[in-house]
Amino acid sequence: MSEYTLYNMDCLEGLDKIGPHSIDLVVADPPYRLGKDYGNQSDKMNERDFLEWTELWVDGIIPRMKPNGALYIFATWRHSPEIFSMIKKKMIMKNEIIWDRRVPSMGGSTRNFSSVHDNIGYFVKSKDYFFDLDAVRIPYDEKTKKARSRSVFAGKKWLEVGYNPKDVWSISRLHRQHRERLDHPTQKPLELVERMVRASCPEGGTVLDPFCGSGTTIEACLKNGRHCIAFELNAEYCVLAKKRMGNTGGEVPGV
């Protein structure tokens, strides 16, 4: 049975609770420095402090990862170049994934192009990293299968099981009326995080989420047979995440 532990504390203060080389996957959705209200000042740092803080927690997490572990980190175009360049000095970068949030074509700036995506850096600790492509393949529709019905394609595994997701992920953001939506300003869709968990953490493995928010990563782990260790600074979000899990399947020290 999959289990989780959610600590109501700063991840930098709690990393000593995690043993070295014990984490299969890190899914990190840190503050973006956009001035969002998370009940604290975490998203309101100046640029220099923000980048220094980012390197500090990344340096704290890497030693906890297994040699074949992976890291996904969410960012925006404003700081992804600096953040990704910094992590590339410490890990191997496999992809920059563009999350197309499917923002409707209305409103937006009149002085530049509207921003409708997030940047996700996908990094691995070594060349011998875990990646399960079959777990995240996207099935071909019947029209495509029919178009590939010539004998040269007969019996091809990729045609039957589906194709490799590209590095542009078109998954709708959670608008106010979305059935998944909870009271969190930057909640990520479950489908988005599930793809990371299935691809980059073996069944029964352990995922670390240093910025838990409303608990999307925990839910993705429990649904897919993985364990999760998470940290969240805001006690109200910890309660929200615990309620989301049905108050079962794990523990939330201090909440």
Secondary structure, 3 states (H helix, E strand, C coil): CCCEEEECCCHHHHHHHCCCCCEEEEEECCCCCCCCCCCCCCCCCCHHHHHHHHHHHHHHHHHHEEEEEEEEEEECCCCHHHHHHHHHCCCEEEEEEEEECCCCCCCCCCCCCCCCEEEEEEEECCCCCCCCHHHHCECCCHHHHHHCCCHHHCCCHHHHHCECCCCEEECCCCCCCCCCCCCCCCCCCHHHHHHHHHHHCCCCCEEEECCCCCCHHHHHHHHCCCEEEEECCCHHHHHHHHHHCCCCCEECCCC
